[in-house]
Amino acid sequence: DAAAKVKLAATPKAPPAPKVEAPPKPAASGGSAKSLADQGWKAMDKGDTEGAHGLFARALQKDPSSAWALYGRGYANEKLGDKVSAKADYCSATANAGSDTELSRELAGGLRRVGGGC
């Protein structure tokens, strides 16, 4: 039937599929080493040891000599049961702590808990 063919030809095409944009990056992916380490300590305070470990690791990607981030990652490693990595982080943090007496005191305690000095 000619009328049916004309009607089929006039059927509109389906609209194009919507463009899918990449999901936004998590807020923790940006920021300075200090701000990431601060977020890591907040995560530790909430009991999120694995999340904290990730934040400390990201902080160390930005500043590998950040003594507080090294200490934080070491503390998270200790809480996760990895005393060997904790000790390595505590020793690295000790080497970078400078004159920060509060951090030095925390590191000494951490090293005692994991079994020794550097």
Secondary structure, DSSP 8 states (H G I E B T S, - for coil): -HHHHHHHHTS---------------GGGSS-HHHHHHHHHHHHHTT-HHHHHHHHHHHHHH-TT-HHHHHHHHHHHHHTT-HHHHHHHHHHHHHH-TT-HHHHHHHHHHHHHHT---
